[in-house]
Amino acid sequence: MSHFASLLQSSGSLARLAVLSLLALPLLPAHGQVLQFEQNLESTVGPVPAIAYSGTVSLTAGNTTSSSGSPNNAKYYAETTGSYAWNLVNSGTGITSQSMVLRNVRFATGSTGNSICFLLTALSNNPNNGMKAADNVQVEISPDYGTTYYPVLTVTGNHNATNGSNGFSNGVVWGYQDNAIAPGSLTATTTFDGTNPSAPATTYVPALATTISANTNNSNVTGAGGYGKVSIAITNAPNVVMRVTMTNSVSQQVWGIDNVQVFSSGPSALPVELSRFAAAPSAAGVGVQWATASEKNSAWFEVQRSADGATYATLGKIAAQGSSSTAREYSYADTRPLAGMAYYRLHQVDLDGSSAFSPVVLVRSRASGGETEGAYPNPTTGVVQLPASLGTATYRVLDAVGRVRQQGAATGNARLDLNALPAGTFLLELTDASGRRTQRLVRE
């Protein structure tokens, strides 16, 4: 199967965030579920294909908490045969962050039991810390290849309690669910439904320990108190990217994620990895070029064109490689381009009939004349000013897959508020009595 891989974009701030962008995953398989992919963060992988990842990630090996930590001598990692995990360790420099991106997966048509899971731990290297109100692990799901993320689940300490006269600020700690020391035996679960992606997220708050000693392990939560596993069921969403954001606010606290797994009743596949897609005027009309880094069960590509960014027609069909782990180059010539602006995209079809679309590329035909002035500033942090030459006009803001994210009426020199848009690249389309003009607009 295949779909076009997306890149997670994370930005730093005063509160630096740890972002783990994944695809579909749960842990204990339900009836009929089969382990499809896994990322155990070790140097070697098991009998199922590994999910590739990238990003700035601290993989630690063989570490445990100190003898006075919470819990005592608890592993940073989950395996009994390995010793690596992704650990967000606060070394006393303020709120810390990291990011990891794992490739998206497409679930087979008609498959059931699609789910995502990973093991989770919250530890401390001193007896007085743990997950508090300023700390959390947040899970978001994107059904559109990473363009839009929806919050689905949060695990947070949500405690800033002080233990009597000793002045300790108590959080909560637990080991991985299968950890022999202080296992967090609970599972944080929820369902992402692609037909209702904006449903409220589920929040889990582990309870503080019933008894807290004066100086040792005063934040310790064991057994039934901690969420040692996170599991997300996926319905009505054949393509899923999952992003996990870890926030760690206090020195000597350690959050850990290990053993990310993807389950499904039917065979799933890593996507066709589109490494490049471009279209530009040429002597013959408009040349369309694209390249793939890898393919799996890919049947063909359709080159599609639109005059308005909404209705597309197929210009031609190019046979795909099928399955390949090496880079492939493709091209198509549109010898009868539209006058003015035109939108181009790829429709990639698998051998089983499932399909996906590429991002949209905008091309101005050479016959339409030179470029005109555009909205500014570009990139923008939220507000742009429209060009003075614009008459009474309508505008549309489209995302990378051609969906209208914002629209309305405007005139020249008007200020357009784009603060409701997430960070990313968009197409701004302006239409007045003189015609239609479009520009690529970057929202920071």
C-alpha positions as CSV (number, residue, x, y, z in Angstrom):
1,M,0.0,0.0,0.0
2,S,1.1,3.6,-0.2
3,H,0.5,7.1,0.8
4,F,2.5,10.3,0.6
5,A,4.6,10.7,3.7
6,S,4.3,13.9,5.6
7,L,6.9,15.8,7.8
8,L,6.1,16.8,11.3
9,Q,6.9,20.4,11.9
10,S,7.6,21.4,15.5
11,S,8.6,24.8,16.7
12,G,10.4,25.7,19.9
13,S,9.3,28.2,22.5
14,L,10.0,29.1,26.1
15,A,8.3,25.9,26.9
16,R,10.2,23.5,24.7
17,L,8.1,20.5,23.7
18,A,9.0,16.9,23.0
19,V,7.1,15.8,20.0
20,L,6.8,12.2,18.8
21,S,4.9,12.1,15.6
22,L,3.8,8.5,14.7
23,L,1.3,6.7,12.7
24,A,-1.3,4.2,13.8
25,L,-0.5,2.1,17.0
26,P,-2.0,0.1,20.2
27,L,-0.5,-2.6,22.6
28,L,-2.4,-5.7,23.6
29,P,-4.0,-6.8,20.4
30,A,-7.7,-7.4,20.3
31,H,-9.2,-10.4,18.7
32,G,-8.1,-10.6,15.0
33,Q,-5.4,-8.0,15.4
34,V,-2.0,-8.6,13.9
35,L,1.2,-6.7,14.7
36,Q,2.0,-4.9,11.5
37,F,4.9,-2.6,12.4
38,E,7.1,-1.8,15.4
39,Q,9.7,0.7,16.5
40,N,11.4,-0.6,19.6
41,L,14.2,2.0,19.3
42,E,16.9,-0.8,19.5
43,S,19.7,-1.1,16.9
44,T,18.0,-4.3,15.6
45,V,14.3,-5.0,15.0
46,G,12.1,-8.0,15.5
47,P,10.2,-10.1,13.0
48,V,7.9,-7.3,11.8
49,P,9.0,-4.3,9.7
50,A,10.3,-1.3,11.6
51,I,8.7,2.1,11.4
52,A,11.4,4.6,10.3
53,Y,11.8,7.8,12.3
54,S,13.7,11.0,12.2
55,G,14.2,14.1,14.3
56,T,16.2,15.2,17.4
57,V,15.7,12.3,19.8
58,S,17.6,11.4,22.9
59,L,17.9,7.6,22.9
60,T,19.4,6.4,26.2
61,A,20.7,3.0,26.9
62,G,20.7,1.0,30.1
63,N,19.8,3.9,32.5
64,T,17.9,3.5,35.7
65,T,16.9,6.0,38.4
66,S,19.1,6.4,41.5
67,S,18.7,4.5,44.7
68,S,16.9,7.5,46.2
69,G,14.8,8.2,43.1
70,S,11.1,7.6,42.5
71,P,10.7,4.8,41.9
72,N,14.0,3.4,43.2
73,N,16.3,1.8,40.5
74,A,13.5,1.9,37.8
75,K,14.5,1.3,34.2
76,Y,14.4,4.1,31.6
77,Y,13.6,1.4,29.0
78,A,11.0,-1.3,28.7
79,E,12.7,-4.4,27.1
80,T,14.3,-7.3,28.9
81,T,16.4,-8.0,25.8
82,G,17.3,-4.4,24.9
83,S,18.1,-1.2,26.7
84,Y,17.2,1.7,24.5
85,A,14.2,4.1,24.8
86,W,13.3,7.6,23.9
87,N,13.8,9.5,27.2
88,L,13.0,13.2,27.8
89,V,15.3,14.0,30.7
90,N,15.2,17.4,32.4
91,S,18.7,18.4,33.4
92,G,17.7,21.6,35.1
93,T,17.6,24.0,32.1
94,G,13.9,24.8,32.2
95,I,11.1,23.1,30.3
96,T,12.7,20.7,27.9
97,S,11.7,19.4,24.4
98,Q,12.6,16.9,21.7
99,S,10.8,15.7,18.6
100,M,10.5,12.4,16.7
101,V,8.7,11.7,13.4
102,L,7.6,8.3,12.4
103,R,6.2,7.5,8.9
104,N,2.5,7.2,8.3
105,V,0.8,3.9,7.5
106,R,-2.2,3.2,5.4
107,F,-4.5,0.5,6.7
108,A,-5.9,-2.0,4.3
109,T,-9.4,-1.4,2.8
110,G,-11.9,-3.2,5.0
111,S,-9.5,-3.9,7.9
112,T,-10.7,-3.8,11.5
113,G,-9.0,-3.5,14.9
114,N,-6.7,-0.7,13.7
115,S,-4.9,0.7,16.6
116,I,-1.8,2.4,18.0
117,C,0.1,1.9,21.2
118,F,3.2,2.6,23.1
119,L,4.6,2.1,26.6
120,L,5.0,5.1,28.9
121,T,6.9,5.9,32.1
122,A,7.3,8.9,34.4
123,L,10.3,8.7,36.7
124,S,12.4,11.0,39.0
125,N,16.0,10.9,40.0
126,N,15.2,12.5,43.4
127,P,12.5,11.6,45.9
128,N,10.5,14.8,45.6
129,N,9.5,15.1,42.0
130,G,7.1,13.5,39.5
131,M,4.6,14.5,36.9
132,K,2.8,17.7,37.9
133,A,0.3,20.1,36.5
134,A,2.9,21.7,34.2
135,D,3.8,18.3,32.8
136,N,1.9,16.1,30.3
137,V,2.0,13.7,27.5
138,Q,-0.4,14.7,24.8
139,V,-1.4,12.5,21.8
140,E,-2.7,14.1,18.6
141,I,-4.0,12.3,15.4
142,S,-3.8,13.6,11.8
143,P,-6.0,11.8,9.2
144,D,-4.7,14.0,6.4
145,Y,-1.0,13.1,6.3
146,G,0.1,15.6,8.9
147,T,-1.7,18.7,7.6
148,T,-4.2,18.9,10.6
149,Y,-3.7,17.4,14.0
150,Y,-6.6,16.7,16.5
151,P,-5.9,16.3,20.2
152,V,-7.2,12.9,21.3
153,L,-5.6,12.0,24.7
154,T,-3.6,13.6,27.5
155,V,-1.9,12.1,30.5
156,T,-1.0,14.8,33.1
157,G,0.1,14.8,36.7
158,N,-2.1,17.8,37.4
159,H,-0.8,18.0,41.0
160,N,1.1,20.7,42.9
161,A,0.2,19.4,46.4
162,T,2.6,20.0,49.3
163,N,3.1,17.2,51.7
164,G,2.5,18.7,55.2
165,S,5.4,20.6,56.8
166,N,8.2,19.0,54.7
167,G,7.4,21.4,51.9
168,F,7.8,18.8,49.1
169,S,5.8,19.5,45.9
170,N,4.4,16.1,45.0
171,G,3.9,14.7,41.5
172,V,3.2,11.2,40.3
173,V,5.6,8.5,39.0
174,W,5.3,5.0,37.6
175,G,7.2,2.5,35.6
176,Y,6.4,1.0,32.2
177,Q,3.4,-1.4,32.3
178,D,5.7,-4.4,32.0
179,N,8.4,-3.0,34.2
180,A,9.2,-5.2,37.2
181,I,9.7,-2.1,39.4
182,A,6.6,0.0,40.2
183,P,4.7,-1.0,37.1
184,G,1.9,1.4,36.0
185,S,-0.7,-1.2,35.4
186,L,-3.3,1.1,33.9
187,T,-3.8,1.7,30.2
188,A,-4.8,5.2,28.9
189,T,-7.2,4.5,26.0
190,T,-9.4,6.4,23.6
191,T,-10.8,6.2,20.0
192,F,-10.1,8.5,17.1
193,D,-13.0,8.5,14.7
194,G,-12.2,10.0,11.3
195,T,-15.9,11.0,10.9
196,N,-15.7,13.1,14.1
197,P,-12.1,14.2,14.4
198,S,-12.8,17.2,16.6
199,A,-14.4,15.2,19.4
200,P,-13.1,16.3,22.9
201,A,-9.8,14.7,24.0
202,T,-9.7,12.2,26.9
203,T,-7.6,13.3,29.9
204,Y,-6.1,10.8,32.4
205,V,-4.8,12.0,35.8
206,P,-3.0,9.4,37.9
207,A,-3.7,9.7,41.6
208,L,-1.2,10.7,44.2
209,A,0.2,8.0,46.5
210,T,-2.1,7.4,49.5
211,T,0.9,7.5,51.9
212,I,3.8,9.8,51.3
213,S,7.0,9.4,53.4
214,A,8.8,12.4,54.7
215,N,12.0,12.1,52.5
216,T,12.0,9.0,50.3
217,N,9.8,8.3,47.3
218,N,7.2,10.8,48.4
219,S,5.8,11.0,44.9
220,N,5.7,7.3,44.3
221,V,2.7,5.9,42.5
222,T,2.9,2.2,41.7
223,G,0.7,-0.6,40.3
224,A,-2.9,0.6,39.7
225,G,-2.0,4.3,40.0
226,G,0.1,4.8,36.9
227,Y,-0.6,4.7,33.1
228,G,2.1,2.5,31.8
229,K,0.6,2.1,28.4
230,V,-1.2,4.3,25.9
231,S,-3.6,2.8,23.3
232,I,-5.5,4.6,20.5
233,A,-8.2,2.8,18.5
234,I,-8.5,4.1,14.9
235,T,-11.8,4.0,13.0
236,N,-12.9,5.6,9.7
237,A,-9.4,6.8,9.0
238,P,-7.4,4.7,6.6
239,N,-4.3,7.0,6.8
240,V,-3.1,8.1,10.2
241,V,-0.2,10.1,11.6
242,M,0.1,10.3,15.4
243,R,2.0,13.0,17.2
244,V,2.9,12.6,20.9
245,T,4.1,15.7,22.7
246,M,5.9,15.4,26.1
247,T,6.4,18.4,28.3
248,N,8.8,18.1,31.2
249,S,9.2,21.1,33.6
250,V,11.4,20.2,36.6
251,S,15.0,19.1,37.0
252,Q,15.7,15.3,37.4
253,Q,12.3,14.3,36.0
254,V,12.4,11.6,33.3
255,W,9.6,10.7,30.8
256,G,10.0,7.7,28.6
257,I,8.4,6.1,25.5
258,D,9.2,2.7,24.2
259,N,7.9,0.0,21.9
260,V,5.6,1.8,19.5
261,Q,3.5,-0.7,17.7
262,V,0.8,-0.7,14.9
263,F,-1.9,-3.4,14.9
264,S,-4.6,-4.2,12.3
265,S,-6.7,-7.2,11.2
266,G,-5.5,-6.8,7.6
267,P,-2.2,-6.1,6.0
268,S,-1.0,-2.5,6.3
269,A,1.8,-0.8,4.4
270,L,4.3,1.9,4.7
271,P,3.5,4.6,2.1
272,V,4.8,5.5,-1.2
273,E,7.3,8.0,0.0
274,L,7.1,11.0,-2.4
275,S,10.4,12.9,-2.1
276,R,9.7,15.5,-4.8
277,F,6.7,16.9,-6.7
278,A,7.0,19.9,-9.0
279,A,5.4,21.5,-12.0
280,A,6.7,24.4,-14.1
281,P,6.3,26.1,-17.5
282,S,8.3,24.5,-20.2
283,A,8.8,24.9,-24.0
284,A,6.2,22.2,-24.5
285,G,3.7,23.6,-22.0
286,V,3.9,22.6,-18.4
287,G,6.3,19.9,-17.2
288,V,5.3,17.8,-14.2
289,Q,8.1,15.9,-12.4
290,W,8.0,13.8,-9.2
291,A,10.2,11.3,-7.5
292,T,9.7,8.5,-4.9
293,A,12.2,7.3,-2.3
294,S,10.3,4.0,-2.0
295,E,7.1,2.3,-3.1
296,K,5.0,-0.6,-1.9
297,N,2.2,-2.2,-4.1
298,S,1.9,1.0,-6.1
299,A,-0.1,0.6,-9.4
300,W,-0.1,3.9,-11.1
301,F,0.0,7.7,-10.8
302,E,-2.6,10.0,-12.4
303,V,-1.6,13.6,-13.2
304,Q,-4.6,15.8,-12.4
305,R,-5.2,19.5,-13.2
306,S,-7.8,22.1,-12.0
307,A,-8.6,25.6,-12.9
308,D,-10.1,26.5,-9.5
309,G,-8.4,24.2,-7.0
310,A,-11.7,22.4,-6.4
311,T,-12.6,20.3,-9.5
312,Y,-9.8,18.2,-11.0
313,A,-9.6,16.3,-14.3
314,T,-7.1,13.6,-15.0
315,L,-4.6,14.5,-17.8
316,G,-2.7,11.2,-18.0
317,K,-1.7,8.0,-16.2
318,I,1.8,6.8,-15.6
319,A,2.6,3.2,-14.5
320,A,4.3,3.0,-11.0
321,Q,7.2,0.8,-10.0
322,G,5.0,-1.5,-7.9
323,S,7.4,-2.2,-5.0
324,S,10.8,-0.6,-4.7
325,S,13.2,0.4,-2.0
326,T,15.3,2.6,-4.4
327,A,14.6,6.1,-5.7
328,R,12.5,6.4,-8.9
329,E,12.0,9.5,-11.2
330,Y,8.7,10.2,-13.1
331,S,7.6,13.0,-15.5
332,Y,4.6,14.1,-17.5
333,A,4.2,16.9,-20.1
334,D,1.0,18.9,-20.2
335,T,1.2,20.1,-23.8
336,R,-2.1,22.0,-23.7
337,P,-1.9,24.0,-20.4
338,L,-4.6,26.4,-19.2
339,A,-4.1,30.1,-19.7
340,G,-3.2,31.8,-16.4
341,M,-3.0,29.8,-13.2
342,A,-3.6,26.1,-12.9
343,Y,-3.5,23.6,-10.0
344,Y,-1.6,20.3,-10.4
345,R,-1.6,17.2,-8.2
346,L,-1.0,13.5,-8.3
347,H,-3.5,10.8,-7.6
348,Q,-1.6,7.7,-6.6
349,V,-3.4,4.3,-6.8
350,D,-2.4,1.0,-5.2
351,L,-2.9,-2.5,-6.6
352,D,-5.8,-3.1,-4.2
353,G,-7.6,0.1,-5.5
354,S,-6.9,2.3,-2.5
355,S,-5.4,5.7,-3.3
356,A,-4.0,9.0,-2.0
357,F,-3.3,12.5,-3.3
358,S,-0.2,14.5,-3.3
359,P,0.1,18.2,-2.2
360,V,-1.1,20.7,-4.8
361,V,1.3,22.7,-6.9
362,L,0.3,26.0,-8.6
363,V,1.6,27.0,-12.0
364,R,1.3,30.2,-14.0
365,S,1.4,29.5,-17.8
366,R,4.0,31.6,-19.7
367,A,1.2,32.8,-22.0
368,S,-0.4,34.6,-19.0
369,G,2.3,37.2,-18.6
370,G,4.6,38.0,-15.7
371,E,4.1,37.7,-12.0
372,T,2.0,40.3,-10.2
373,E,2.5,41.7,-6.7
374,G,1.3,39.6,-3.8
375,A,0.2,39.8,-0.2
376,Y,2.8,40.6,2.3
377,P,4.7,40.0,4.6
378,N,5.4,36.5,3.4
379,P,6.1,34.5,5.5
380,T,3.6,35.9,7.9
381,T,3.0,35.4,11.6
382,G,-0.7,35.8,11.2
383,V,-1.8,39.0,9.3
384,V,-1.0,39.9,5.7
385,Q,-1.8,43.0,3.6
386,L,-3.3,42.5,0.2
387,P,-1.8,44.2,-2.8
388,A,-2.9,47.8,-3.6
389,S,-3.7,46.8,-7.2
390,L,-6.5,44.5,-6.1
391,G,-10.0,45.7,-6.8
392,T,-13.1,44.5,-5.1
393,A,-12.4,40.8,-4.8
394,T,-13.0,37.4,-3.2
395,Y,-10.2,35.4,-1.6
396,R,-9.7,31.8,-0.7
397,V,-6.9,30.2,1.4
398,L,-6.2,26.6,0.4
399,D,-4.1,24.0,2.2
400,A,-1.5,21.6,0.6
401,V,-4.2,19.1,-0.5
402,G,-6.5,21.8,-2.0
403,R,-9.0,22.2,0.7
404,V,-10.5,25.7,1.4
405,R,-9.4,26.7,4.9
406,Q,-10.6,30.4,4.8
407,Q,-12.5,32.5,2.3
408,G,-14.3,35.9,2.1
409,A,-14.4,39.3,0.3
410,A,-11.7,41.9,0.4
411,T,-10.3,45.0,-1.4
412,G,-6.8,46.3,-2.2
413,N,-4.6,47.2,0.8
414,A,-7.0,45.3,3.1
415,R,-5.5,43.4,6.0
416,L,-6.3,39.6,6.0
417,D,-6.2,37.9,9.4
418,L,-4.8,34.3,9.1
419,N,-4.3,33.7,12.8
420,A,-6.8,30.8,12.8
421,L,-4.6,28.9,10.4
422,P,-1.9,26.5,11.7
423,A,1.7,26.9,10.8
424,G,2.4,25.7,7.3
425,T,2.3,26.5,3.5
426,F,-0.9,27.6,1.9
427,L,-2.2,29.0,-1.4
428,L,-3.8,32.4,-1.4
429,E,-6.2,32.9,-4.3
430,L,-7.5,36.4,-5.2
431,T,-10.2,37.0,-7.8
432,D,-11.3,40.4,-9.0
433,A,-12.5,42.0,-12.3
434,S,-9.1,41.6,-13.8
435,G,-8.9,37.9,-13.2
436,R,-7.5,35.5,-10.8
437,R,-4.0,35.6,-9.1
438,T,-2.5,33.1,-6.7
439,Q,0.5,33.0,-4.5
440,R,2.2,30.6,-2.1
441,L,1.8,31.9,1.4
442,V,3.8,30.6,4.4
443,R,2.1,30.9,7.9
444,E,4.8,30.8,10.7
